[in-house]
Amino acid sequence: MLDALNHKVFGVVKEVASETGVKAYVVGGYVRDLFLKRISKDVDFTVIGDGIDFATEVAHKLGESANVNVFKNFGTAMIASGDWDIEFVGARKESYQSESRKPIVTTGSFEDDLSRRDFTINALAISMNESDFGQLIDLYRGIEDLNNGIIKTPLAPGITFSDDPLRMMRAIRFAAQLNFKLHPETFIGIQENASRINIVSIERISDELNKIILSPKPSIGFKLLMDTGLLALIFPEMQLLLGVDTINGLSHKDNFYHTIQVLDNLCQESDDLWLRWSAILHDIAKPQTKRFISGEGWTFHGHEDKGSRMVKGIFKRLKLPLNEKLKFVEKIVLLHLRPIVLSQEIVTDSAVRRLIFDAGEDIDSLMKLCRADITTKSEFKVLKFLKNLKVVADKIKDVEERDRVRNWQPPIDGLQIMEIFGIQAGREIGVLKNALREAILDGEIKNDYDEALKFLKHEGDKIGLKSVAN
């Protein structure tokens, strides 16, 4: 720990504390991460006095006076020093009204400041004062909880979560990120206060949800969200995946547990947030498309199409980006069955061309999701499905190298068609463009200009158009 405090930032803070007589402490996440042996350059300091004045003096000594951001309303100041982000705040205590999550902040003692922290593992502090520099302050047995892998609140969970309901999401996020357990009282506290999440902005909820999704094993977080009652409040569509129906002795799989297993599987191949969202949403329409057909069993026909159409509504409600990220997730959800269906049939060049054409640059991401979608417990079936998907992947590589269909652009576009036949824009242009595309995808002609021109002249003749070009 003392080695980590050798950086000049800590020396300057110690110097300013000594010169001003103001006590200062490193608190929170930086201290936690020291004990978890995680590198961090994001440091929070609590001072027993004016945090802004203290920060200004530290910045002056660091030669970073121009890089101080002051937030007077919150009594905080931030310094950017190289690749370090340093924040100073005066010790404070907070109180809340039941209908609001905006605190009434007043000056408090160092003990008050630590007690208002969200979890014991974040209520650790290290003295920056000359008399006991480097001494650990652990009023709430945070080190013990770190060693035992426990997420626990410093005060009674009801107080901590009622005061700031977002802490319930943060508790689950830390459990997922660190593979920790929620203390039983903390778990019950979330259950009892779950409805308080409704006063938190959806942007902040989604930010925590994305951090859970980006954790090494997101299923930990989603199981806790479901078990505590938070999932039904913030993401009801996913909650609907839970459960198994049985008719005539035939049951379908639990699509909630299947989905989070697919997500975990995918995390071994990709850290792309939006591909992970695609995993979460790939079966999201199964509850709406579920049917029991006598002699066939449970079916979910069209769930990929309906699921793709549900994505935008979910993204809008969760305030997720409505740009190319949305379009990517919609596309992957729509196409997620296609490679699997191909793996069960004789793989034709035509079918592969169409898949590559529809997926474009996202074909590799699509194949990653398909591999992750294999959740059977039978090792034999897993190996069989993976082998079949590899056949499809090899075929995709072969067809792409020969036909260059990915990011496919027609060798002759609409303007050129108008020139070839000497016509103005109209319905015929679309007819010829579609015919050309289908001919190339079906392998009737090669993807080059000469064959395309010959084909178009023939197709034009069929609808009464004569070429005016050589």
LOTORRO-311813 format. One record per residue (C-alpha): residue number from 0; y, x, z. Coordinates in pm, whole numbers. Layout:
REM residues N
<bator nr="NUM" v="Y" u="X" w="Z"/>
...
***
This chain:
REM residues 470
<bator nr="0" v="0" u="0" w="0"/>
<bator nr="1" v="240" u="282" w="83"/>
<bator nr="2" v="164" u="443" w="-253"/>
<bator nr="3" v="274" u="121" w="-425"/>
<bator nr="4" v="601" u="129" w="-228"/>
<bator nr="5" v="696" u="471" w="-366"/>
<bator nr="6" v="886" u="313" w="-654"/>
<bator nr="7" v="1263" u="369" w="-636"/>
<bator nr="8" v="1327" u="-7" w="-602"/>
<bator nr="9" v="1173" u="-9" w="-255"/>
<bator nr="10" v="1352" u="310" w="-153"/>
<bator nr="11" v="1689" u="161" w="-252"/>
<bator nr="12" v="1618" u="-165" w="-69"/>
<bator nr="13" v="1525" u="35" w="242"/>
<bator nr="14" v="1849" u="234" w="206"/>
<bator nr="15" v="2066" u="-78" w="170"/>
<bator nr="16" v="1891" u="-246" w="465"/>
<bator nr="17" v="1961" u="61" w="680"/>
<bator nr="18" v="2327" u="92" w="573"/>
<bator nr="19" v="2409" u="-278" w="613"/>
<bator nr="20" v="2197" u="-353" w="917"/>
<bator nr="21" v="2042" u="-648" w="727"/>
<bator nr="22" v="1666" u="-680" w="758"/>
<bator nr="23" v="1472" u="-711" w="433"/>
<bator nr="24" v="1109" u="-784" w="342"/>
<bator nr="25" v="893" u="-793" w="31"/>
<bator nr="26" v="728" u="-1136" w="33"/>
<bator nr="27" v="486" u="-1354" w="-157"/>
<bator nr="28" v="304" u="-1284" w="-479"/>
<bator nr="29" v="375" u="-912" w="-503"/>
<bator nr="30" v="218" u="-851" w="-162"/>
<bator nr="31" v="-78" u="-1074" w="-246"/>
<bator nr="32" v="-136" u="-889" w="-572"/>
<bator nr="33" v="-128" u="-552" w="-394"/>
<bator nr="34" v="-433" u="-657" w="-195"/>
<bator nr="35" v="-598" u="-807" w="-503"/>
<bator nr="36" v="-534" u="-475" w="-683"/>
<bator nr="37" v="-342" u="-651" w="-958"/>
<bator nr="38" v="-46" u="-477" w="-1118"/>
<bator nr="39" v="280" u="-664" w="-1072"/>
<bator nr="40" v="640" u="-580" w="-1148"/>
<bator nr="41" v="777" u="-912" w="-1031"/>
<bator nr="42" v="906" u="-864" w="-675"/>
<bator nr="43" v="1063" u="-1111" w="-432"/>
<bator nr="44" v="1267" u="-995" w="-133"/>
<bator nr="45" v="1375" u="-1206" w="162"/>
<bator nr="46" v="1676" u="-1081" w="357"/>
<bator nr="47" v="1794" u="-1205" w="694"/>
<bator nr="48" v="2145" u="-1263" w="570"/>
<bator nr="49" v="2322" u="-1312" w="238"/>
<bator nr="50" v="2075" u="-1249" w="-45"/>
<bator nr="51" v="2343" u="-1232" w="-314"/>
<bator nr="52" v="2552" u="-967" w="-133"/>
<bator nr="53" v="2240" u="-765" w="-63"/>
<bator nr="54" v="2128" u="-785" w="-426"/>
<bator nr="55" v="2470" u="-679" w="-551"/>
<bator nr="56" v="2456" u="-363" w="-340"/>
<bator nr="57" v="2101" u="-284" w="-451"/>
<bator nr="58" v="2200" u="-329" w="-816"/>
<bator nr="59" v="2493" u="-92" w="-769"/>
<bator nr="60" v="2268" u="180" w="-629"/>
<bator nr="61" v="2010" u="124" w="-905"/>
<bator nr="62" v="2282" u="148" w="-1170"/>
<bator nr="63" v="2195" u="-206" w="-1282"/>
<bator nr="64" v="2516" u="-388" w="-1184"/>
<bator nr="65" v="2543" u="-539" w="-1532"/>
<bator nr="66" v="2194" u="-687" w="-1504"/>
<bator nr="67" v="2245" u="-914" w="-1203"/>
<bator nr="68" v="2206" u="-1290" w="-1242"/>
<bator nr="69" v="2352" u="-1488" w="-952"/>
<bator nr="70" v="2253" u="-1846" w="-866"/>
<bator nr="71" v="2503" u="-1946" w="-598"/>
<bator nr="72" v="2367" u="-2298" w="-556"/>
<bator nr="73" v="2032" u="-2152" w="-450"/>
<bator nr="74" v="2168" u="-1844" w="-273"/>
<bator nr="75" v="1958" u="-1618" w="-492"/>
<bator nr="76" v="2019" u="-1323" w="-722"/>
<bator nr="77" v="1792" u="-1157" w="-976"/>
<bator nr="78" v="1803" u="-801" w="-1107"/>
<bator nr="79" v="1638" u="-679" w="-1426"/>
<bator nr="80" v="1563" u="-310" w="-1377"/>
<bator nr="81" v="1362" u="-166" w="-1664"/>
<bator nr="82" v="1047" u="-376" w="-1682"/>
<bator nr="83" v="1084" u="-492" w="-1321"/>
<bator nr="84" v="1214" u="-838" w="-1226"/>
<bator nr="85" v="1353" u="-837" w="-873"/>
<bator nr="86" v="1474" u="-1141" w="-681"/>
<bator nr="87" v="1665" u="-1158" w="-352"/>
<bator nr="88" v="1713" u="-1464" w="-136"/>
<bator nr="89" v="1834" u="-1520" w="217"/>
<bator nr="90" v="1580" u="-1646" w="471"/>
<bator nr="91" v="1589" u="-2024" w="474"/>
<bator nr="92" v="1419" u="-2340" w="582"/>
<bator nr="93" v="1377" u="-2660" w="387"/>
<bator nr="94" v="1347" u="-3030" w="461"/>
<bator nr="95" v="1268" u="-3314" w="221"/>
<bator nr="96" v="1321" u="-3685" w="192"/>
<bator nr="97" v="1011" u="-3888" w="107"/>
<bator nr="98" v="1139" u="-4012" w="-230"/>
<bator nr="99" v="1254" u="-3674" w="-359"/>
<bator nr="100" v="1116" u="-3327" w="-409"/>
<bator nr="101" v="1462" u="-3167" w="-401"/>
<bator nr="102" v="1488" u="-2990" w="-66"/>
<bator nr="103" v="1777" u="-2978" w="176"/>
<bator nr="104" v="1810" u="-2601" w="224"/>
<bator nr="105" v="1963" u="-2442" w="533"/>
<bator nr="106" v="1974" u="-2091" w="674"/>
<bator nr="107" v="1662" u="-2010" w="871"/>
<bator nr="108" v="1476" u="-1734" w="1048"/>
<bator nr="109" v="1224" u="-1502" w="888"/>
<bator nr="110" v="948" u="-1710" w="1046"/>
<bator nr="111" v="1099" u="-2027" w="896"/>
<bator nr="112" v="1098" u="-1860" w="556"/>
<bator nr="113" v="732" u="-1764" w="574"/>
<bator nr="114" v="627" u="-2107" w="701"/>
<bator nr="115" v="779" u="-2279" w="397"/>
<bator nr="116" v="555" u="-2078" w="161"/>
<bator nr="117" v="289" u="-2270" w="-27"/>
<bator nr="118" v="-26" u="-2084" w="82"/>
<bator nr="119" v="-124" u="-1831" w="343"/>
<bator nr="120" v="-205" u="-1574" w="73"/>
<bator nr="121" v="156" u="-1607" w="-43"/>
<bator nr="122" v="303" u="-1594" w="309"/>
<bator nr="123" v="240" u="-1221" w="344"/>
<bator nr="124" v="532" u="-983" w="383"/>
<bator nr="125" v="599" u="-609" w="405"/>
<bator nr="126" v="891" u="-467" w="602"/>
<bator nr="127" v="1156" u="-272" w="412"/>
<bator nr="128" v="1328" u="-169" w="734"/>
<bator nr="129" v="1353" u="191" w="846"/>
<bator nr="130" v="1197" u="133" w="1187"/>
<bator nr="131" v="873" u="-17" w="1051"/>
<bator nr="132" v="887" u="45" w="674"/>
<bator nr="133" v="562" u="-58" w="504"/>
<bator nr="134" v="433" u="-265" w="796"/>
<bator nr="135" v="243" u="-579" w="695"/>
<bator nr="136" v="352" u="-910" w="847"/>
<bator nr="137" v="75" u="-1169" w="836"/>
<bator nr="138" v="165" u="-1465" w="1055"/>
<bator nr="139" v="-85" u="-1706" w="897"/>
<bator nr="140" v="-397" u="-1490" w="848"/>
<bator nr="141" v="-337" u="-1457" w="478"/>
<bator nr="142" v="-539" u="-1136" w="454"/>
<bator nr="143" v="-835" u="-1313" w="610"/>
<bator nr="144" v="-807" u="-1591" w="352"/>
<bator nr="145" v="-775" u="-1334" w="72"/>
<bator nr="146" v="-1092" u="-1162" w="190"/>
<bator nr="147" v="-1275" u="-1494" w="217"/>
<bator nr="148" v="-1145" u="-1633" w="-113"/>
<bator nr="149" v="-972" u="-1933" w="46"/>
<bator nr="150" v="-664" u="-2130" w="-60"/>
<bator nr="151" v="-503" u="-2269" w="256"/>
<bator nr="152" v="-155" u="-2394" w="347"/>
<bator nr="153" v="44" u="-2222" w="628"/>
<bator nr="154" v="146" u="-2557" w="778"/>
<bator nr="155" v="-49" u="-2883" w="782"/>
<bator nr="156" v="-140" u="-2969" w="420"/>
<bator nr="157" v="26" u="-3308" w="447"/>
<bator nr="158" v="360" u="-3141" w="520"/>
<bator nr="159" v="324" u="-2874" w="252"/>
<bator nr="160" v="216" u="-3111" w="-26"/>
<bator nr="161" v="439" u="-3403" w="63"/>
<bator nr="162" v="738" u="-3166" w="68"/>
<bator nr="163" v="662" u="-3016" w="-274"/>
<bator nr="164" v="386" u="-3203" w="-459"/>
<bator nr="165" v="365" u="-2942" w="-736"/>
<bator nr="166" v="196" u="-2720" w="-477"/>
<bator nr="167" v="-115" u="-2934" w="-522"/>
<bator nr="168" v="-134" u="-2820" w="-884"/>
<bator nr="169" v="-57" u="-2463" w="-778"/>
<bator nr="170" v="-340" u="-2469" w="-522"/>
<bator nr="171" v="-585" u="-2566" w="-794"/>
<bator nr="172" v="-435" u="-2315" w="-1037"/>
<bator nr="173" v="-481" u="-2029" w="-789"/>
<bator nr="174" v="-838" u="-2144" w="-722"/>
<bator nr="175" v="-910" u="-2127" w="-1097"/>
<bator nr="176" v="-728" u="-1798" w="-1156"/>
<bator nr="177" v="-878" u="-1617" w="-857"/>
<bator nr="178" v="-1211" u="-1803" w="-836"/>
<bator nr="179" v="-1121" u="-1905" w="-479"/>
<bator nr="180" v="-1223" u="-2215" w="-284"/>
<bator nr="181" v="-987" u="-2476" w="-143"/>
<bator nr="182" v="-999" u="-2491" w="237"/>
<bator nr="183" v="-1150" u="-2831" w="334"/>
<bator nr="184" v="-824" u="-2943" w="499"/>
<bator nr="185" v="-629" u="-2834" w="191"/>
<bator nr="186" v="-866" u="-3029" w="-35"/>
<bator nr="187" v="-830" u="-3344" w="177"/>
<bator nr="188" v="-453" u="-3292" w="187"/>
<bator nr="189" v="-439" u="-3300" w="-194"/>
<bator nr="190" v="-652" u="-3614" w="-206"/>
<bator nr="191" v="-427" u="-3788" w="45"/>
<bator nr="192" v="-104" u="-3685" w="-127"/>
<bator nr="193" v="-217" u="-3701" w="-491"/>
<bator nr="194" v="13" u="-3992" w="-577"/>
<bator nr="195" v="315" u="-3777" w="-482"/>
<bator nr="196" v="259" u="-3584" w="-807"/>
<bator nr="197" v="432" u="-3872" w="-985"/>
<bator nr="198" v="775" u="-3754" w="-866"/>
<bator nr="199" v="729" u="-3411" w="-1028"/>
<bator nr="200" v="861" u="-3356" w="-1381"/>
<bator nr="201" v="594" u="-3361" w="-1648"/>
<bator nr="202" v="719" u="-3025" w="-1779"/>
<bator nr="203" v="635" u="-2854" w="-1450"/>
<bator nr="204" v="298" u="-3027" w="-1430"/>
<bator nr="205" v="211" u="-2918" w="-1784"/>
<bator nr="206" v="316" u="-2562" w="-1707"/>
<bator nr="207" v="64" u="-2550" w="-1420"/>
<bator nr="208" v="-198" u="-2725" w="-1633"/>
<bator nr="209" v="-159" u="-2463" w="-1905"/>
<bator nr="210" v="-203" u="-2187" w="-1647"/>
<bator nr="211" v="-528" u="-2352" w="-1535"/>
<bator nr="212" v="-641" u="-2370" w="-1898"/>
<bator nr="213" v="-561" u="-2000" w="-1944"/>
<bator nr="214" v="-757" u="-1897" w="-1633"/>
<bator nr="215" v="-1086" u="-1706" w="-1674"/>
<bator nr="216" v="-1295" u="-2014" w="-1589"/>
<bator nr="217" v="-1087" u="-2332" w="-1634"/>
<bator nr="218" v="-1374" u="-2561" w="-1533"/>
<bator nr="219" v="-1305" u="-2465" w="-1170"/>
<bator nr="220" v="-958" u="-2613" w="-1201"/>
<bator nr="221" v="-1059" u="-2924" w="-1393"/>
<bator nr="222" v="-1337" u="-3009" w="-1146"/>
<bator nr="223" v="-1084" u="-2984" w="-861"/>
<bator nr="224" v="-829" u="-3192" w="-1051"/>
<bator nr="225" v="-1094" u="-3458" w="-1101"/>
<bator nr="226" v="-1235" u="-3445" w="-745"/>
<bator nr="227" v="-891" u="-3466" w="-581"/>
<bator nr="228" v="-773" u="-3759" w="-792"/>
<bator nr="229" v="-499" u="-3565" w="-971"/>
<bator nr="230" v="-666" u="-3572" w="-1313"/>
<bator nr="231" v="-658" u="-3951" w="-1334"/>
<bator nr="232" v="-284" u="-3941" w="-1267"/>
<bator nr="233" v="-176" u="-3660" w="-1499"/>
<bator nr="234" v="-440" u="-3673" w="-1774"/>
<bator nr="235" v="-614" u="-4014" w="-1768"/>
<bator nr="236" v="-770" u="-3967" w="-2114"/>
<bator nr="237" v="-974" u="-3675" w="-1983"/>
<bator nr="238" v="-1073" u="-3865" w="-1669"/>
<bator nr="239" v="-1225" u="-4134" w="-1895"/>
<bator nr="240" v="-1476" u="-3879" w="-2026"/>
<bator nr="241" v="-1647" u="-3876" w="-1684"/>
<bator nr="242" v="-1966" u="-4068" w="-1635"/>
<bator nr="243" v="-2298" u="-4159" w="-1796"/>
<bator nr="244" v="-2413" u="-4497" w="-1925"/>
<bator nr="245" v="-2779" u="-4593" w="-1957"/>
<bator nr="246" v="-2929" u="-4875" w="-2166"/>
<bator nr="247" v="-3301" u="-4926" w="-2221"/>
<bator nr="248" v="-3366" u="-4596" w="-2048"/>
<bator nr="249" v="-3142" u="-4406" w="-2293"/>
<bator nr="250" v="-2842" u="-4215" w="-2159"/>
<bator nr="251" v="-2567" u="-4013" w="-2321"/>
<bator nr="252" v="-2444" u="-3685" w="-2175"/>
<bator nr="253" v="-2149" u="-3674" w="-1936"/>
<bator nr="254" v="-1867" u="-3587" w="-2174"/>
<bator nr="255" v="-1635" u="-3461" w="-1900"/>
<bator nr="256" v="-1879" u="-3194" w="-1787"/>
<bator nr="257" v="-1970" u="-3119" w="-2148"/>
<bator nr="258" v="-1602" u="-3068" w="-2232"/>
<bator nr="259" v="-1529" u="-2827" w="-1950"/>
<bator nr="260" v="-1847" u="-2634" w="-2034"/>
<bator nr="261" v="-1729" u="-2604" w="-2395"/>
<bator nr="262" v="-1393" u="-2483" w="-2262"/>
<bator nr="263" v="-1558" u="-2218" w="-2045"/>
<bator nr="264" v="-1775" u="-2109" w="-2337"/>
<bator nr="265" v="-1471" u="-2077" w="-2561"/>
<bator nr="266" v="-1287" u="-1868" w="-2303"/>
<bator nr="267" v="-1545" u="-1595" w="-2357"/>
<bator nr="268" v="-1431" u="-1570" w="-2720"/>
<bator nr="269" v="-1062" u="-1658" w="-2721"/>
<bator nr="270" v="-756" u="-1659" w="-2496"/>
<bator nr="271" v="-559" u="-1874" w="-2742"/>
<bator nr="272" v="-405" u="-2160" w="-2542"/>
<bator nr="273" v="-402" u="-2404" w="-2834"/>
<bator nr="274" v="-761" u="-2337" w="-2932"/>
<bator nr="275" v="-850" u="-2403" w="-2568"/>
<bator nr="276" v="-656" u="-2730" w="-2592"/>
<bator nr="277" v="-865" u="-2810" w="-2899"/>
<bator nr="278" v="-1177" u="-2765" w="-2688"/>
<bator nr="279" v="-1037" u="-3000" w="-2423"/>
<bator nr="280" v="-956" u="-3266" w="-2682"/>
<bator nr="281" v="-1246" u="-3227" w="-2926"/>
<bator nr="282" v="-1438" u="-3522" w="-2775"/>
<bator nr="283" v="-1140" u="-3704" w="-2622"/>
<bator nr="284" v="-1206" u="-4022" w="-2825"/>
<bator nr="285" v="-1572" u="-4058" w="-2727"/>
<bator nr="286" v="-1502" u="-4326" w="-2463"/>
<bator nr="287" v="-1323" u="-4537" w="-2728"/>
<bator nr="288" v="-1591" u="-4488" w="-2996"/>
<bator nr="289" v="-1900" u="-4514" w="-2776"/>
<bator nr="290" v="-2155" u="-4767" w="-2902"/>
<bator nr="291" v="-2519" u="-4838" w="-2823"/>
<bator nr="292" v="-2722" u="-4923" w="-3133"/>
<bator nr="293" v="-3075" u="-5049" w="-3090"/>
<bator nr="294" v="-3322" u="-4808" w="-3244"/>
<bator nr="295" v="-3057" u="-4537" w="-3270"/>
<bator nr="296" v="-2924" u="-4498" w="-2916"/>
<bator nr="297" v="-2573" u="-4392" w="-2822"/>
<bator nr="298" v="-2332" u="-4313" w="-3103"/>
<bator nr="299" v="-1972" u="-4190" w="-3118"/>
<bator nr="300" v="-1905" u="-4242" w="-3488"/>
<bator nr="301" v="-1555" u="-4144" w="-3595"/>
<bator nr="302" v="-1460" u="-3984" w="-3264"/>
<bator nr="303" v="-1330" u="-3675" w="-3444"/>
<bator nr="304" v="-1090" u="-3881" w="-3657"/>
<bator nr="305" v="-969" u="-4103" w="-3372"/>
<bator nr="306" v="-946" u="-3800" w="-3142"/>
<bator nr="307" v="-728" u="-3617" w="-3391"/>
<bator nr="308" v="-496" u="-3920" w="-3404"/>
<bator nr="309" v="-479" u="-3930" w="-3022"/>
<bator nr="310" v="-359" u="-3571" w="-2991"/>
<bator nr="311" v="6" u="-3641" w="-3072"/>
<bator nr="312" v="38" u="-3912" w="-2809"/>
<bator nr="313" v="-112" u="-3685" w="-2544"/>
<bator nr="314" v="113" u="-3395" w="-2645"/>
<bator nr="315" v="421" u="-3619" w="-2637"/>
<bator nr="316" v="344" u="-3751" w="-2291"/>
<bator nr="317" v="272" u="-3404" w="-2152"/>
<bator nr="318" v="583" u="-3261" w="-2324"/>
<bator nr="319" v="372" u="-3010" w="-2514"/>
<bator nr="320" v="514" u="-2871" w="-2842"/>
<bator nr="321" v="523" u="-3113" w="-3134"/>
<bator nr="322" v="526" u="-2839" w="-3397"/>
<bator nr="323" v="264" u="-2626" w="-3570"/>
<bator nr="324" v="74" u="-2601" w="-3238"/>
<bator nr="325" v="22" u="-2978" w="-3244"/>
<bator nr="326" v="-86" u="-2968" w="-3610"/>
<bator nr="327" v="-333" u="-2689" w="-3531"/>
<bator nr="328" v="-497" u="-2889" w="-3250"/>
<bator nr="329" v="-506" u="-3206" w="-3462"/>
<bator nr="330" v="-677" u="-3014" w="-3743"/>
<bator nr="331" v="-937" u="-2844" w="-3522"/>
<bator nr="332" v="-1025" u="-3172" w="-3348"/>
<bator nr="333" v="-1059" u="-3347" w="-3684"/>
<bator nr="334" v="-1283" u="-3077" w="-3833"/>
<bator nr="335" v="-1489" u="-2976" w="-3528"/>
<bator nr="336" v="-1806" u="-3155" w="-3648"/>
<bator nr="337" v="-1798" u="-3028" w="-4006"/>
<bator nr="338" v="-1959" u="-2683" w="-3958"/>
<bator nr="339" v="-2217" u="-2833" w="-3723"/>
<bator nr="340" v="-2311" u="-3097" w="-3982"/>
<bator nr="341" v="-2335" u="-2828" w="-4249"/>
<bator nr="342" v="-2564" u="-2623" w="-4026"/>
<bator nr="343" v="-2809" u="-2914" w="-4022"/>
<bator nr="344" v="-2818" u="-2950" w="-4401"/>
<bator nr="345" v="-2869" u="-2731" w="-4705"/>
<bator nr="346" v="-2541" u="-2543" w="-4726"/>
<bator nr="347" v="-2391" u="-2592" w="-5071"/>
<bator nr="348" v="-2108" u="-2385" w="-5212"/>
<bator nr="349" v="-1912" u="-2703" w="-5277"/>
<bator nr="350" v="-1931" u="-2820" w="-4914"/>
<bator nr="351" v="-1830" u="-2476" w="-4789"/>
<bator nr="352" v="-1536" u="-2459" w="-5031"/>
<bator nr="353" v="-1410" u="-2792" w="-4901"/>
<bator nr="354" v="-1443" u="-2678" w="-4542"/>
<bator nr="355" v="-1252" u="-2356" w="-4613"/>
<bator nr="356" v="-988" u="-2551" w="-4807"/>
<bator nr="357" v="-939" u="-2803" w="-4525"/>
<bator nr="358" v="-940" u="-2545" w="-4244"/>
<bator nr="359" v="-739" u="-2276" w="-4425"/>
<bator nr="360" v="-639" u="-1986" w="-4200"/>
<bator nr="361" v="-788" u="-2169" w="-3901"/>
<bator nr="362" v="-1150" u="-2148" w="-4020"/>
<bator nr="363" v="-1231" u="-1863" w="-3780"/>
<bator nr="364" v="-1090" u="-2057" w="-3483"/>
<bator nr="365" v="-1289" u="-2362" w="-3591"/>
<bator nr="366" v="-1612" u="-2161" w="-3596"/>
<bator nr="367" v="-1539" u="-2027" w="-3246"/>
<bator nr="368" v="-1510" u="-2383" w="-3115"/>
<bator nr="369" v="-1832" u="-2482" w="-3290"/>
<bator nr="370" v="-2022" u="-2200" w="-3122"/>
<bator nr="371" v="-1870" u="-2299" w="-2786"/>
<bator nr="372" v="-1976" u="-2662" w="-2846"/>
<bator nr="373" v="-2342" u="-2569" w="-2794"/>
<bator nr="374" v="-2407" u="-2666" w="-2432"/>
<bator nr="375" v="-2777" u="-2749" w="-2427"/>
<bator nr="376" v="-2974" u="-2592" w="-2142"/>
<bator nr="377" v="-3264" u="-2518" w="-2378"/>
<bator nr="378" v="-3251" u="-2151" w="-2473"/>
<bator nr="379" v="-3461" u="-2227" w="-2780"/>
<bator nr="380" v="-3213" u="-2488" w="-2902"/>
<bator nr="381" v="-2917" u="-2259" w="-2834"/>
<bator nr="382" v="-3069" u="-1982" w="-3042"/>
<bator nr="383" v="-3156" u="-2228" w="-3319"/>
<bator nr="384" v="-2805" u="-2376" w="-3331"/>
<bator nr="385" v="-2642" u="-2032" w="-3325"/>
<bator nr="386" v="-2869" u="-1915" w="-3605"/>
<bator nr="387" v="-2779" u="-2217" w="-3817"/>
<bator nr="388" v="-2408" u="-2168" w="-3754"/>
<bator nr="389" v="-2441" u="-1804" w="-3855"/>
<bator nr="390" v="-2585" u="-1917" w="-4187"/>
<bator nr="391" v="-2275" u="-2131" w="-4234"/>
<bator nr="392" v="-2045" u="-1844" w="-4129"/>
<bator nr="393" v="-2214" u="-1607" w="-4374"/>
<bator nr="394" v="-2181" u="-1865" w="-4650"/>
<bator nr="395" v="-1812" u="-1909" w="-4568"/>
<bator nr="396" v="-1758" u="-1533" w="-4600"/>
<bator nr="397" v="-1948" u="-1519" w="-4928"/>
<bator nr="398" v="-1769" u="-1817" w="-5088"/>
<bator nr="399" v="-1429" u="-1698" w="-4967"/>
<bator nr="400" v="-1479" u="-1353" w="-5116"/>
<bator nr="401" v="-1577" u="-1506" w="-5452"/>
<bator nr="402" v="-1347" u="-1806" w="-5477"/>
<bator nr="403" v="-1042" u="-1725" w="-5260"/>
<bator nr="404" v="-1016" u="-2083" w="-5134"/>
<bator nr="405" v="-855" u="-2005" w="-4799"/>
<bator nr="406" v="-480" u="-2077" w="-4826"/>
<bator nr="407" v="-573" u="-2208" w="-5169"/>
<bator nr="408" v="-292" u="-2269" w="-5415"/>
<bator nr="409" v="-374" u="-2427" w="-5753"/>
<bator nr="410" v="-350" u="-2181" w="-6042"/>
<bator nr="411" v="-133" u="-2443" w="-6215"/>
<bator nr="412" v="118" u="-2649" w="-6016"/>
<bator nr="413" v="295" u="-2978" w="-6082"/>
<bator nr="414" v="595" u="-2826" w="-6261"/>
<bator nr="415" v="366" u="-2636" w="-6495"/>
<bator nr="416" v="169" u="-2954" w="-6569"/>
<bator nr="417" v="496" u="-3122" w="-6671"/>
<bator nr="418" v="569" u="-2832" w="-6907"/>
<bator nr="419" v="214" u="-2829" w="-7050"/>
<bator nr="420" v="231" u="-3196" w="-7148"/>
<bator nr="421" v="608" u="-3229" w="-7195"/>
<bator nr="422" v="635" u="-3515" w="-6944"/>
<bator nr="423" v="858" u="-3608" w="-6651"/>
<bator nr="424" v="750" u="-3648" w="-6289"/>
<bator nr="425" v="521" u="-3946" w="-6245"/>
<bator nr="426" v="181" u="-4075" w="-6141"/>
<bator nr="427" v="-1" u="-3868" w="-6403"/>
<bator nr="428" v="100" u="-3543" w="-6230"/>
<bator nr="429" v="-80" u="-3642" w="-5911"/>
<bator nr="430" v="-386" u="-3759" w="-6102"/>
<bator nr="431" v="-417" u="-3425" w="-6285"/>
<bator nr="432" v="-349" u="-3216" w="-5975"/>
<bator nr="433" v="-620" u="-3401" w="-5780"/>
<bator nr="434" v="-867" u="-3368" w="-6067"/>
<bator nr="435" v="-799" u="-2994" w="-6088"/>
<bator nr="436" v="-843" u="-2946" w="-5714"/>
<bator nr="437" v="-1171" u="-3140" w="-5708"/>
<bator nr="438" v="-1307" u="-2946" w="-6007"/>
<bator nr="439" v="-1236" u="-2613" w="-5839"/>
<bator nr="440" v="-1377" u="-2722" w="-5503"/>
<bator nr="441" v="-1690" u="-2862" w="-5669"/>
<bator nr="442" v="-1737" u="-2537" w="-5856"/>
<bator nr="443" v="-1705" u="-2695" w="-6200"/>
<bator nr="444" v="-1445" u="-2434" w="-6296"/>
<bator nr="445" v="-1329" u="-2104" w="-6150"/>
<bator nr="446" v="-1009" u="-2072" w="-5954"/>
<bator nr="447" v="-811" u="-1904" w="-6234"/>
<bator nr="448" v="-536" u="-2000" w="-6479"/>
<bator nr="449" v="-727" u="-1996" w="-6809"/>
<bator nr="450" v="-1007" u="-2221" w="-6691"/>
<bator nr="451" v="-758" u="-2450" w="-6517"/>
<bator nr="452" v="-548" u="-2485" w="-6834"/>
<bator nr="453" v="-852" u="-2569" w="-7045"/>
<bator nr="454" v="-966" u="-2825" w="-6787"/>
<bator nr="455" v="-623" u="-2989" w="-6766"/>
<bator nr="456" v="-594" u="-3025" w="-7142"/>
<bator nr="457" v="-930" u="-3202" w="-7145"/>
<bator nr="458" v="-836" u="-3428" w="-6853"/>
<bator nr="459" v="-496" u="-3502" w="-7007"/>
<bator nr="460" v="-659" u="-3608" w="-7329"/>
<bator nr="461" v="-869" u="-3860" w="-7133"/>
<bator nr="462" v="-557" u="-4036" w="-7006"/>
<bator nr="463" v="-366" u="-4015" w="-7332"/>
<bator nr="464" v="-162" u="-3700" w="-7277"/>
<bator nr="465" v="-136" u="-3434" w="-7543"/>
<bator nr="466" v="-60" u="-3074" w="-7464"/>
<bator nr="467" v="259" u="-2927" w="-7608"/>
<bator nr="468" v="170" u="-2578" w="-7481"/>
<bator nr="469" v="-53" u="-2321" w="-7652"/>
***
